[in-house]
Amino acid sequence: MRARYAGDLIERVLWTFLQGGLAVISIESFEIDPMWVPPIAAVLAVLKGLVARKIGSPYTAATLPASEETPAP
């Protein structure tokens, strides 16, 4: 149980870091107003969640293998 939680937590932290970083890089690259960082990061989070359904468990937005996810209710 703890290993599953730790894996999920690490995954969420890494994806959040990546999405925030990509949002900052995109506003600097395209010279966009910095107020757009949160919406860009949110869009990236939604896209990641949609892709994750195909990679990991279809019941969560995690990219962990389905065998490591909690079974569907």
Distance bins in CASP14 RR format, pairs under 12 A and 6 or more apart:
PFRMAT RR
TARGET T0000
AUTHOR 0000-0000-0000
RMODE 2
METHOD distances of the structure
MODEL  1
1 7 0 0 0 0 0 1 0 0 0 0 0
1 8 0 0 0 0 0 1 0 0 0 0 0
1 68 0 0 0 0 0 1 0 0 0 0 0
1 70 0 0 0 0 1 0 0 0 0 0 0
2 8 0 0 0 0 0 1 0 0 0 0 0
2 9 0 0 0 0 0 1 0 0 0 0 0
3 9 0 0 0 0 0 1 0 0 0 0 0
3 10 0 0 0 0 0 1 0 0 0 0 0
3 64 0 0 0 0 0 1 0 0 0 0 0
3 68 0 0 0 0 1 0 0 0 0 0 0
4 10 0 0 0 0 0 1 0 0 0 0 0
4 11 0 0 0 0 0 1 0 0 0 0 0
4 57 0 0 0 0 0 1 0 0 0 0 0
4 60 0 0 0 0 0 1 0 0 0 0 0
4 62 0 0 0 0 0 1 0 0 0 0 0
4 64 0 0 0 0 1 0 0 0 0 0 0
4 65 0 0 0 0 0 1 0 0 0 0 0
4 67 0 0 0 0 0 1 0 0 0 0 0
4 68 1 0 1 0 0 0 0 0 0 0 0
4 69 1 0 0 1 0 0 0 0 0 0 0
4 70 1 0 0 1 0 0 0 0 0 0 0
4 71 0 0 0 0 0 1 0 0 0 0 0
5 11 0 0 0 0 0 1 0 0 0 0 0
5 12 0 0 0 0 0 1 0 0 0 0 0
5 62 0 0 0 0 0 1 0 0 0 0 0
5 64 0 0 0 0 0 1 0 0 0 0 0
5 68 0 0 0 0 0 1 0 0 0 0 0
5 69 0 0 0 0 0 1 0 0 0 0 0
5 70 0 0 0 0 0 1 0 0 0 0 0
6 12 0 0 0 0 0 1 0 0 0 0 0
6 13 0 0 0 0 0 1 0 0 0 0 0
6 64 0 0 0 0 0 1 0 0 0 0 0
6 68 0 0 0 0 0 1 0 0 0 0 0
7 13 0 0 0 0 1 0 0 0 0 0 0
7 14 0 0 0 0 1 0 0 0 0 0 0
7 15 0 0 0 0 0 1 0 0 0 0 0
7 62 0 0 0 0 1 0 0 0 0 0 0
7 63 0 0 0 0 0 1 0 0 0 0 0
7 64 1 0 0 1 0 0 0 0 0 0 0
7 65 0 0 0 0 0 1 0 0 0 0 0
7 68 1 0 0 1 0 0 0 0 0 0 0
7 69 0 0 0 0 0 1 0 0 0 0 0
8 14 0 0 0 0 0 1 0 0 0 0 0
8 15 0 0 0 0 0 1 0 0 0 0 0
8 52 0 0 0 0 0 1 0 0 0 0 0
8 56 0 0 0 0 0 1 0 0 0 0 0
8 57 0 0 0 0 0 1 0 0 0 0 0
8 60 0 0 0 0 1 0 0 0 0 0 0
8 61 0 0 0 0 0 1 0 0 0 0 0
8 62 1 0 0 1 0 0 0 0 0 0 0
8 63 0 0 0 0 0 1 0 0 0 0 0
8 64 1 0 0 1 0 0 0 0 0 0 0
8 65 0 0 0 0 0 1 0 0 0 0 0
8 68 0 0 0 0 1 0 0 0 0 0 0
8 69 0 0 0 0 1 0 0 0 0 0 0
8 70 0 0 0 0 1 0 0 0 0 0 0
9 15 0 0 0 0 0 1 0 0 0 0 0
9 16 0 0 0 0 0 1 0 0 0 0 0
9 62 0 0 0 0 0 1 0 0 0 0 0
9 64 0 0 0 0 0 1 0 0 0 0 0
10 16 0 0 0 0 0 1 0 0 0 0 0
10 17 0 0 0 0 0 1 0 0 0 0 0
10 62 0 0 0 0 0 1 0 0 0 0 0
10 63 0 0 0 0 0 1 0 0 0 0 0
10 64 0 0 0 0 1 0 0 0 0 0 0
10 68 0 0 0 0 0 1 0 0 0 0 0
11 17 0 0 0 0 0 1 0 0 0 0 0
11 18 0 0 0 0 0 1 0 0 0 0 0
11 48 0 0 0 0 0 1 0 0 0 0 0
11 49 0 0 0 0 0 1 0 0 0 0 0
11 52 0 0 0 0 1 0 0 0 0 0 0
11 55 0 0 0 0 0 1 0 0 0 0 0
11 56 0 0 0 0 0 1 0 0 0 0 0
11 57 0 0 0 0 0 1 0 0 0 0 0
11 60 0 0 0 0 0 1 0 0 0 0 0
11 61 0 0 0 0 0 1 0 0 0 0 0
11 62 1 0 0 1 0 0 0 0 0 0 0
11 63 1 0 0 1 0 0 0 0 0 0 0
11 64 1 0 0 1 0 0 0 0 0 0 0
11 65 0 0 0 0 0 1 0 0 0 0 0
11 68 0 0 0 0 1 0 0 0 0 0 0
11 69 0 0 0 0 0 1 0 0 0 0 0
12 18 0 0 0 0 0 1 0 0 0 0 0
12 19 0 0 0 0 0 1 0 0 0 0 0
12 45 0 0 0 0 0 1 0 0 0 0 0
12 48 0 0 0 0 0 1 0 0 0 0 0
12 49 0 0 0 0 0 1 0 0 0 0 0
12 52 0 0 0 0 0 1 0 0 0 0 0
12 60 0 0 0 0 0 1 0 0 0 0 0
12 61 0 0 0 0 1 0 0 0 0 0 0
12 62 1 0 0 1 0 0 0 0 0 0 0
12 63 0 0 0 0 1 0 0 0 0 0 0
12 64 0 0 0 0 0 1 0 0 0 0 0
13 19 0 0 0 0 0 1 0 0 0 0 0
13 20 0 0 0 0 0 1 0 0 0 0 0
14 20 0 0 0 0 0 1 0 0 0 0 0
14 21 0 0 0 0 0 1 0 0 0 0 0
14 48 0 0 0 0 0 1 0 0 0 0 0
14 62 0 0 0 0 0 1 0 0 0 0 0
14 63 0 0 0 0 1 0 0 0 0 0 0
14 64 0 0 0 0 0 1 0 0 0 0 0
15 21 0 0 0 0 0 1 0 0 0 0 0
15 22 0 0 0 0 0 1 0 0 0 0 0
15 41 0 0 0 0 0 1 0 0 0 0 0
15 44 0 0 0 0 1 0 0 0 0 0 0
15 45 1 0 0 1 0 0 0 0 0 0 0
15 46 0 0 0 0 0 1 0 0 0 0 0
15 47 0 0 0 0 0 1 0 0 0 0 0
15 48 1 0 1 0 0 0 0 0 0 0 0
15 49 0 0 0 0 1 0 0 0 0 0 0
15 51 0 0 0 0 0 1 0 0 0 0 0
15 52 0 0 0 0 1 0 0 0 0 0 0
15 55 0 0 0 0 0 1 0 0 0 0 0
15 61 0 0 0 0 1 0 0 0 0 0 0
15 62 0 0 0 0 1 0 0 0 0 0 0
15 63 1 0 0 1 0 0 0 0 0 0 0
15 64 0 0 0 0 0 1 0 0 0 0 0
16 22 0 0 0 0 0 1 0 0 0 0 0
16 23 0 0 0 0 0 1 0 0 0 0 0
16 41 0 0 0 0 1 0 0 0 0 0 0
16 42 0 0 0 0 0 1 0 0 0 0 0
16 44 0 0 0 0 1 0 0 0 0 0 0
16 45 1 0 0 1 0 0 0 0 0 0 0
16 48 0 0 0 0 1 0 0 0 0 0 0
17 23 0 0 0 0 0 1 0 0 0 0 0
17 24 0 0 0 0 0 1 0 0 0 0 0
17 41 0 0 0 0 0 1 0 0 0 0 0
17 44 0 0 0 0 0 1 0 0 0 0 0
17 45 0 0 0 0 0 1 0 0 0 0 0
18 24 0 0 0 0 0 1 0 0 0 0 0
18 25 0 0 0 0 0 1 0 0 0 0 0
18 41 0 0 0 0 1 0 0 0 0 0 0
18 44 0 0 0 0 1 0 0 0 0 0 0
18 45 0 0 0 0 0 1 0 0 0 0 0
18 47 0 0 0 0 0 1 0 0 0 0 0
18 48 0 0 0 0 1 0 0 0 0 0 0
18 63 0 0 0 0 0 1 0 0 0 0 0
19 25 0 0 0 0 0 1 0 0 0 0 0
19 26 0 0 0 0 0 1 0 0 0 0 0
19 37 0 0 0 0 0 1 0 0 0 0 0
19 38 0 0 0 0 0 1 0 0 0 0 0
19 39 0 0 0 0 0 1 0 0 0 0 0
19 40 0 0 0 0 1 0 0 0 0 0 0
19 41 1 0 1 0 0 0 0 0 0 0 0
19 42 0 0 0 0 1 0 0 0 0 0 0
19 43 0 0 0 0 1 0 0 0 0 0 0
19 44 1 0 1 0 0 0 0 0 0 0 0
19 45 1 0 1 0 0 0 0 0 0 0 0
19 46 0 0 0 0 1 0 0 0 0 0 0
19 47 0 0 0 0 1 0 0 0 0 0 0
19 48 1 0 0 1 0 0 0 0 0 0 0
19 49 0 0 0 0 0 1 0 0 0 0 0
20 26 0 0 0 0 1 0 0 0 0 0 0
20 27 0 0 0 0 0 1 0 0 0 0 0
20 36 0 0 0 0 0 1 0 0 0 0 0
20 37 1 0 0 1 0 0 0 0 0 0 0
20 38 0 0 0 0 1 0 0 0 0 0 0
20 39 0 0 0 0 0 1 0 0 0 0 0
20 40 0 0 0 0 1 0 0 0 0 0 0
20 41 1 0 1 0 0 0 0 0 0 0 0
20 42 0 0 0 0 1 0 0 0 0 0 0
20 43 0 0 0 0 0 1 0 0 0 0 0
20 44 1 0 0 1 0 0 0 0 0 0 0
20 45 0 0 0 0 1 0 0 0 0 0 0
20 48 0 0 0 0 0 1 0 0 0 0 0
21 27 0 0 0 0 1 0 0 0 0 0 0
21 28 0 0 0 0 1 0 0 0 0 0 0
21 29 0 0 0 0 0 1 0 0 0 0 0
21 37 0 0 0 0 1 0 0 0 0 0 0
21 40 0 0 0 0 1 0 0 0 0 0 0
21 41 1 0 0 1 0 0 0 0 0 0 0
21 44 0 0 0 0 1 0 0 0 0 0 0
22 28 0 0 0 0 0 1 0 0 0 0 0
22 29 0 0 0 0 0 1 0 0 0 0 0
22 37 0 0 0 0 1 0 0 0 0 0 0
22 40 1 0 0 1 0 0 0 0 0 0 0
22 41 1 0 0 1 0 0 0 0 0 0 0
22 42 0 0 0 0 0 1 0 0 0 0 0
22 43 0 0 0 0 0 1 0 0 0 0 0
22 44 1 0 1 0 0 0 0 0 0 0 0
22 45 0 0 0 0 0 1 0 0 0 0 0
22 47 0 0 0 0 0 1 0 0 0 0 0
22 48 0 0 0 0 0 1 0 0 0 0 0
23 29 0 0 0 0 0 1 0 0 0 0 0
23 30 0 0 0 0 0 1 0 0 0 0 0
23 32 0 0 0 0 1 0 0 0 0 0 0
23 34 0 0 0 0 1 0 0 0 0 0 0
23 35 0 0 0 0 0 1 0 0 0 0 0
23 36 1 0 0 1 0 0 0 0 0 0 0
23 37 1 0 1 0 0 0 0 0 0 0 0
23 38 1 0 0 1 0 0 0 0 0 0 0
23 39 0 0 0 0 1 0 0 0 0 0 0
23 40 1 0 1 0 0 0 0 0 0 0 0
23 41 1 0 1 0 0 0 0 0 0 0 0
23 42 0 0 0 0 1 0 0 0 0 0 0
23 43 0 0 0 0 1 0 0 0 0 0 0
23 44 1 0 0 1 0 0 0 0 0 0 0
23 45 0 0 0 0 1 0 0 0 0 0 0
23 47 0 0 0 0 0 1 0 0 0 0 0
24 30 0 0 0 0 0 1 0 0 0 0 0
24 32 0 0 0 0 0 1 0 0 0 0 0
24 34 0 0 0 0 1 0 0 0 0 0 0
24 36 0 0 0 0 0 1 0 0 0 0 0
24 37 1 0 0 1 0 0 0 0 0 0 0
24 38 0 0 0 0 0 1 0 0 0 0 0
24 40 0 0 0 0 1 0 0 0 0 0 0
24 41 0 0 0 0 1 0 0 0 0 0 0
24 44 0 0 0 0 0 1 0 0 0 0 0
25 32 0 0 0 0 0 1 0 0 0 0 0
25 37 0 0 0 0 0 1 0 0 0 0 0
25 40 0 0 0 0 1 0 0 0 0 0 0
25 41 0 0 0 0 0 1 0 0 0 0 0
25 44 0 0 0 0 0 1 0 0 0 0 0
26 32 1 0 0 1 0 0 0 0 0 0 0
26 33 0 0 0 0 0 1 0 0 0 0 0
26 34 0 0 0 0 0 1 0 0 0 0 0
26 36 0 0 0 0 1 0 0 0 0 0 0
26 37 0 0 0 0 1 0 0 0 0 0 0
26 39 0 0 0 0 0 1 0 0 0 0 0
26 40 1 0 1 0 0 0 0 0 0 0 0
26 41 0 0 0 0 1 0 0 0 0 0 0
26 43 0 0 0 0 0 1 0 0 0 0 0
26 44 0 0 0 0 1 0 0 0 0 0 0
27 33 1 0 0 1 0 0 0 0 0 0 0
27 34 1 0 1 0 0 0 0 0 0 0 0
27 35 0 0 0 0 1 0 0 0 0 0 0
27 36 1 0 1 0 0 0 0 0 0 0 0
27 37 1 0 1 0 0 0 0 0 0 0 0
27 38 0 0 0 0 0 1 0 0 0 0 0
27 39 0 0 0 0 0 1 0 0 0 0 0
27 40 1 0 0 1 0 0 0 0 0 0 0
27 41 0 0 0 0 0 1 0 0 0 0 0
28 34 0 0 0 0 1 0 0 0 0 0 0
28 36 0 0 0 0 0 1 0 0 0 0 0
28 37 0 0 0 0 1 0 0 0 0 0 0
28 40 0 0 0 0 0 1 0 0 0 0 0
29 40 0 0 0 0 0 1 0 0 0 0 0
30 36 0 0 0 0 1 0 0 0 0 0 0
30 40 0 0 0 0 0 1 0 0 0 0 0
32 39 0 0 0 0 0 1 0 0 0 0 0
32 40 0 0 0 0 1 0 0 0 0 0 0
33 39 0 0 0 0 0 1 0 0 0 0 0
33 40 0 0 0 0 0 1 0 0 0 0 0
34 40 0 0 0 0 0 1 0 0 0 0 0
34 41 0 0 0 0 0 1 0 0 0 0 0
36 42 0 0 0 0 0 1 0 0 0 0 0
36 43 0 0 0 0 1 0 0 0 0 0 0
36 44 0 0 0 0 0 1 0 0 0 0 0
37 43 0 0 0 0 0 1 0 0 0 0 0
37 44 0 0 0 0 0 1 0 0 0 0 0
38 44 0 0 0 0 0 1 0 0 0 0 0
38 45 0 0 0 0 0 1 0 0 0 0 0
39 45 0 0 0 0 0 1 0 0 0 0 0
39 46 0 0 0 0 0 1 0 0 0 0 0
40 46 0 0 0 0 0 1 0 0 0 0 0
40 47 0 0 0 0 0 1 0 0 0 0 0
41 47 0 0 0 0 0 1 0 0 0 0 0
41 48 0 0 0 0 0 1 0 0 0 0 0
42 48 0 0 0 0 0 1 0 0 0 0 0
42 49 0 0 0 0 0 1 0 0 0 0 0
43 49 0 0 0 0 0 1 0 0 0 0 0
43 50 0 0 0 0 0 1 0 0 0 0 0
44 50 0 0 0 0 0 1 0 0 0 0 0
44 51 0 0 0 0 0 1 0 0 0 0 0
45 51 0 0 0 0 0 1 0 0 0 0 0
45 52 0 0 0 0 0 1 0 0 0 0 0
45 61 0 0 0 0 1 0 0 0 0 0 0
46 52 0 0 0 0 0 1 0 0 0 0 0
46 53 0 0 0 0 0 1 0 0 0 0 0
46 61 0 0 0 0 1 0 0 0 0 0 0
47 53 0 0 0 0 0 1 0 0 0 0 0
47 54 0 0 0 0 0 1 0 0 0 0 0
47 61 0 0 0 0 0 1 0 0 0 0 0
48 54 0 0 0 0 0 1 0 0 0 0 0
48 55 0 0 0 0 1 0 0 0 0 0 0
48 56 0 0 0 0 0 1 0 0 0 0 0
48 60 0 0 0 0 0 1 0 0 0 0 0
48 61 1 0 0 1 0 0 0 0 0 0 0
48 62 0 0 0 0 1 0 0 0 0 0 0
48 63 1 0 0 1 0 0 0 0 0 0 0
49 55 0 0 0 0 1 0 0 0 0 0 0
49 56 0 0 0 0 1 0 0 0 0 0 0
49 57 0 0 0 0 0 1 0 0 0 0 0
49 58 0 0 0 0 0 1 0 0 0 0 0
49 60 0 0 0 0 1 0 0 0 0 0 0
49 61 1 1 0 0 0 0 0 0 0 0 0
49 62 0 0 0 0 1 0 0 0 0 0 0
49 63 0 0 0 0 1 0 0 0 0 0 0
50 56 0 0 0 0 0 1 0 0 0 0 0
50 58 0 0 0 0 0 1 0 0 0 0 0
50 61 0 0 0 0 1 0 0 0 0 0 0
50 63 0 0 0 0 0 1 0 0 0 0 0
51 61 0 0 0 0 1 0 0 0 0 0 0
51 62 0 0 0 0 0 1 0 0 0 0 0
51 63 1 0 0 1 0 0 0 0 0 0 0
52 58 0 0 0 0 1 0 0 0 0 0 0
52 59 0 0 0 0 0 1 0 0 0 0 0
52 60 1 0 0 1 0 0 0 0 0 0 0
52 61 1 0 1 0 0 0 0 0 0 0 0
52 62 1 0 0 1 0 0 0 0 0 0 0
52 63 1 0 1 0 0 0 0 0 0 0 0
52 64 0 0 0 0 1 0 0 0 0 0 0
52 65 0 0 0 0 0 1 0 0 0 0 0
52 66 0 0 0 0 0 1 0 0 0 0 0
52 69 0 0 0 0 0 1 0 0 0 0 0
53 59 0 0 0 0 1 0 0 0 0 0 0
53 60 0 0 0 0 1 0 0 0 0 0 0
53 61 1 0 0 1 0 0 0 0 0 0 0
53 62 0 0 0 0 1 0 0 0 0 0 0
53 63 0 0 0 0 1 0 0 0 0 0 0
53 66 0 0 0 0 0 1 0 0 0 0 0
53 69 0 0 0 0 0 1 0 0 0 0 0
54 61 0 0 0 0 0 1 0 0 0 0 0
54 63 0 0 0 0 1 0 0 0 0 0 0
54 66 0 0 0 0 0 1 0 0 0 0 0
55 61 0 0 0 0 0 1 0 0 0 0 0
55 62 0 0 0 0 1 0 0 0 0 0 0
55 63 1 0 1 0 0 0 0 0 0 0 0
55 64 0 0 0 0 1 0 0 0 0 0 0
55 65 0 0 0 0 1 0 0 0 0 0 0
55 66 0 0 0 0 1 0 0 0 0 0 0
55 69 0 0 0 0 0 1 0 0 0 0 0
56 62 1 0 0 1 0 0 0 0 0 0 0
56 63 1 0 1 0 0 0 0 0 0 0 0
56 64 1 0 0 1 0 0 0 0 0 0 0
56 65 1 0 0 1 0 0 0 0 0 0 0
56 66 1 0 1 0 0 0 0 0 0 0 0
56 67 0 0 0 0 1 0 0 0 0 0 0
56 68 0 0 0 0 1 0 0 0 0 0 0
56 69 1 0 0 1 0 0 0 0 0 0 0
57 63 0 0 0 0 1 0 0 0 0 0 0
57 64 1 0 0 1 0 0 0 0 0 0 0
57 65 1 0 0 1 0 0 0 0 0 0 0
57 66 1 0 1 0 0 0 0 0 0 0 0
57 67 0 0 0 0 1 0 0 0 0 0 0
57 68 0 0 0 0 1 0 0 0 0 0 0
57 69 1 1 0 0 0 0 0 0 0 0 0
57 70 0 0 0 0 1 0 0 0 0 0 0
57 71 0 0 0 0 1 0 0 0 0 0 0
57 72 0 0 0 0 1 0 0 0 0 0 0
58 65 0 0 0 0 0 1 0 0 0 0 0
58 66 1 0 0 1 0 0 0 0 0 0 0
58 69 0 0 0 0 1 0 0 0 0 0 0
58 71 0 0 0 0 0 1 0 0 0 0 0
58 72 0 0 0 0 1 0 0 0 0 0 0
59 66 0 0 0 0 1 0 0 0 0 0 0
59 69 1 0 0 1 0 0 0 0 0 0 0
59 70 1 0 0 1 0 0 0 0 0 0 0
59 71 1 0 0 1 0 0 0 0 0 0 0
59 72 1 0 1 0 0 0 0 0 0 0 0
59 73 0 0 0 0 1 0 0 0 0 0 0
60 66 0 0 0 0 1 0 0 0 0 0 0
60 68 0 0 0 0 0 1 0 0 0 0 0
60 69 1 0 1 0 0 0 0 0 0 0 0
60 70 1 0 0 1 0 0 0 0 0 0 0
60 71 0 0 0 0 0 1 0 0 0 0 0
60 72 0 0 0 0 1 0 0 0 0 0 0
60 73 0 0 0 0 0 1 0 0 0 0 0
61 69 0 0 0 0 0 1 0 0 0 0 0
62 68 0 0 0 0 1 0 0 0 0 0 0
62 69 1 0 0 1 0 0 0 0 0 0 0
62 70 0 0 0 0 1 0 0 0 0 0 0
63 69 0 0 0 0 0 1 0 0 0 0 0
64 70 0 0 0 0 0 1 0 0 0 0 0
66 72 0 0 0 0 1 0 0 0 0 0 0
END
